[in-house]
Amino acid sequence: MSFTLQGMLRIRGSLNFWKEERDCLLMLKGKTQGNLAAEEAKALEDFIYELQMRYVAKEKSISK
C-alpha cells in the first residue's frame, strides 16, 4: 500500500490525528537522516511541511 500526499491531506481527522501524523513523520525524518536519496529527503520534508500547515490551519479553525 502506498500513500500519496494528496491522499493523506484529504483525510479529515481530529486535531490529535494531525499532531500524531506530524510527530510520527518528524521521528521518521530523524531516524532516516543521512540515509535517504536527495529526492526522498525533499519529499519527506515537503510532506512534513504540508502536514504542519494543515495542523496549524485546523488548530486555528477550532479555536475560533
C-alpha positions as CSV (number, residue, x, y, z in Angstrom):
1,M,0.0,0.0,0.0
2,S,1.4,3.4,-0.9
3,F,0.2,6.8,0.4
4,T,0.4,10.0,-1.5
5,L,0.4,13.5,-0.1
6,Q,-2.9,14.3,-1.8
7,G,-4.5,11.2,-0.4
8,M,-3.3,11.9,3.1
9,L,-4.3,15.5,3.0
10,R,-7.9,14.5,2.0
11,I,-8.3,12.6,5.3
12,R,-10.4,14.5,7.7
13,G,-9.3,13.9,11.2
14,S,-9.2,15.4,14.6
15,L,-6.5,17.8,15.7
16,N,-5.0,14.9,17.6
17,F,-4.8,12.9,14.3
18,W,-2.8,15.7,12.6
19,K,-0.5,16.1,15.6
20,E,0.2,12.3,15.7
21,E,0.9,12.1,12.0
22,R,3.3,15.1,12.1
23,D,5.1,13.7,15.2
24,C,5.5,10.3,13.5
25,L,6.9,11.8,10.4
26,L,9.3,14.0,12.3
27,M,10.5,10.9,14.1
28,L,10.9,9.1,10.8
29,K,12.9,12.1,9.4
30,G,15.3,11.9,12.4
31,K,15.8,8.1,12.0
32,T,16.4,8.3,8.3
33,Q,18.7,11.3,8.3
34,G,21.6,10.7,6.0
35,N,20.1,7.5,4.6
36,L,17.7,8.9,2.0
37,A,18.4,10.0,-1.5
38,A,18.0,13.7,-2.1
39,E,14.6,13.4,-3.7
40,E,13.3,11.2,-0.9
41,A,14.5,13.6,1.8
42,K,12.9,16.5,-0.1
43,A,9.6,14.6,-0.5
44,L,9.6,13.8,3.2
45,E,10.4,17.4,4.1
46,D,7.6,18.7,1.9
47,F,5.2,16.2,3.3
48,I,6.0,17.2,6.9
49,Y,5.7,20.9,6.0
50,E,2.2,20.3,4.4
51,L,1.1,18.4,7.5
52,Q,2.3,21.1,9.8
53,M,0.4,23.7,7.8
54,R,-2.7,21.6,7.9
55,Y,-2.3,21.2,11.7
56,V,-1.9,24.9,12.2
57,A,-5.0,25.6,10.0
58,K,-7.0,23.0,11.8
59,E,-5.9,24.4,15.2
60,K,-6.9,27.9,14.2
61,S,-10.3,26.8,12.9
62,I,-11.1,25.0,16.1
63,S,-10.0,27.9,18.3
64,K,-12.4,30.4,16.5
